[in-house]
Amino acid sequence: MGAGAQLTVTDMRRATRHPVDHKVIGEHRRLGDVHIHIVNISAHGFMANGPLDLSRGERVVIRLPEVGRIEAHLIWTTDDRSGFQFERIIRLDDFMRMIDTLQPNPRLRRKR
């Protein structure tokens, strides 16, 4: 059996995504610190922009404002973009506070 997570992913593509410009340093078991540029985020996961030396199913732990440490699994990757699924869904109240922190300009926030 191969290394990495054995994920059963349902289609969460309809989840509301919020555009952000947030850089984090993820923790990876093999690579150590991994620089990740998050360009959109939902309560289920995020999309990163930029090259990452990761394979599908690999995990990183990141720290998000209002949420704290959360683990994410690499679901897909194409060119310089990658999609991650959180190990758990972020609670709505925590998610909304996080979006307010990550998107200080109210014009960029989606209507609630």
Number of C-alpha atoms within 10 A of each C-alpha: 4 6 9 13 13 12 12 6 8 6 7 11 9 7 12 13 17 17 19 19 13 15 14 15 15 20 17 16 10 9 11 11 15 17 15 20 20 21 18 18 24 21 19 19 23 22 23 21 19 13 15 15 6 16 14 18 19 18 24 23 21 21 14 16 14 15 15 11 12 16 18 22 22 23 20 14 18 9 9 10 16 22 20 24 24 21 14 12 13 17 11 10 10 15 19 15 14 17 20 15 13 18 17 11 9 10 8 11 15 11 6 4
